[in-house]
Amino acid sequence: MTFEEGRYRFNPVERNHGSFEWSGYLNDVDPNDDHNGYMQVRVEGHDWSRYYGKQRKRVFLHHSNWDGAQRYTEDAYVRVCLDRGTLRPDNCSGQLHYKGLDG
């Protein structure tokens, strides 16, 4: 799995809940392995959220993540994972840390 043409931004308080907004293409680079992939995104104080792609496809994803208890998000983490089923652990890339201007 690869994440291509990735873009992100930290929105101000008055826009989209002060969220971490991200987009890009999740691409299945090995269509014959019979595994799906997903993006994981985490903002400060919360667990990872999953956003699945489609097996054997390149899929555009665009989402916003935020903490409802805070006025804006200033720390976010992103990684790409390969879902290998229930009997084997998933493979994930190293996480990228993004820090907003106020952080």
PAMAR-67066 format. One record per residue (C-alpha): x, y, z; residue number from 1. Coordinates in Angstrom, 2 decimals, decimal comma. Layout:
      px      py      pz   n
       X       Y       Z NUM
...
//
This chain:
      px      py      pz   n
    0,00    0,00    0,00   1
    1,10    3,54   -0,70   2
   -0,37    6,93    0,08   3
    0,21    9,28   -2,84   4
   -0,24   13,01   -3,41   5
   -0,96   13,48    0,29   6
   -1,98   16,91    1,51   7
   -2,84   18,14    4,97   8
   -3,69   21,31    6,84   9
   -4,65   22,42   10,29  10
   -7,85   24,43   10,04  11
   -8,45   27,55   12,15  12
  -11,06   27,37   14,90  13
  -13,83   28,82   12,75  14
  -13,32   26,30    9,94  15
  -14,40   22,66   10,19  16
  -14,06   22,46   14,01  17
  -10,38   23,48   13,93  18
   -9,66   20,05   12,46  19
   -6,69   18,27   10,94  20
   -7,83   17,91    7,32  21
   -6,07   15,47    5,01  22
   -6,46   13,96    1,57  23
   -4,62   11,77   -0,92  24
   -4,74    8,51   -2,85  25
   -4,49    5,15   -1,09  26
   -3,06    2,80   -3,69  27
   -2,92   -1,00   -3,63  28
    0,48   -1,60   -5,26  29
    0,28   -5,41   -4,99  30
   -3,18   -6,34   -6,32  31
   -2,45  -10,07   -6,17  32
   -1,79  -10,30   -2,41  33
   -5,55  -10,44   -1,56  34
   -5,20   -7,84    1,22  35
   -6,89   -4,49    1,63  36
   -5,22   -1,39    2,98  37
   -6,23    1,50    5,16  38
   -5,04    4,83    6,51  39
   -4,82    5,43   10,22  40
   -5,08    8,95   11,59  41
   -4,82    9,99   15,23  42
   -5,24   13,42   16,79  43
   -4,06   14,34   20,25  44
   -5,75   12,45   23,06  45
   -7,59    9,95   20,83  46
   -7,06    6,47   19,40  47
   -6,35    5,72   15,77  48
   -9,21    6,09   13,25  49
   -9,26    3,82   10,19  50
  -10,15    4,79    6,64  51
  -10,25    1,81    4,29  52
   -9,32    1,79    0,63  53
  -10,43   -0,77   -1,94  54
   -8,54   -3,91   -2,81  55
   -6,82   -3,75   -6,23  56
   -7,70   -0,04   -6,63  57
   -6,38    3,49   -6,16  58
   -8,89    5,39   -4,01  59
   -9,09    9,10   -3,18  60
   -9,63    9,80    0,54  61
  -10,48   13,18    2,08  62
  -11,30   13,44    5,80  63
  -11,09   15,73    8,81  64
  -10,18   14,65   12,32  65
  -10,62   16,73   15,46  66
  -11,10   16,59   19,21  67
  -14,51   17,97   20,14  68
  -13,27   19,00   23,59  69
  -10,66   21,38   22,14  70
  -11,05   24,50   19,99  71
   -8,49   23,31   17,44  72
   -6,18   20,40   16,75  73
   -2,43   20,94   16,85  74
   -0,96   17,41   16,84  75
   -1,81   14,68   14,33  76
   -0,27   11,35   13,33  77
   -0,75    9,44   10,06  78
    0,30    5,99    8,83  79
   -0,57    3,49    6,08  80
   -1,45   -0,12    6,96  81
   -2,00   -3,42    5,19  82
   -4,92   -5,44    6,60  83
   -3,66   -9,04    6,74  84
   -6,76  -10,59    8,29  85
   -7,57  -11,77   11,80  86
   -4,84  -14,40   12,19  87
   -1,82  -12,22   11,37  88
   -0,95   -8,74   12,58  89
   -1,37   -5,86   10,17  90
    1,71   -4,23    8,65  91
    1,88   -0,47    9,18  92
    4,34    2,15    8,03  93
    6,10    4,38   10,51  94
    3,89    7,18   11,70  95
    4,30   10,73   10,46  96
    3,79   13,47   13,04  97
    2,31   16,78   11,95  98
    2,30   19,78   14,26  99
    0,10   22,84   13,78 100
    1,36   26,40   13,87 101
    0,27   26,91   17,49 102
    1,91   23,68   18,71 103
//
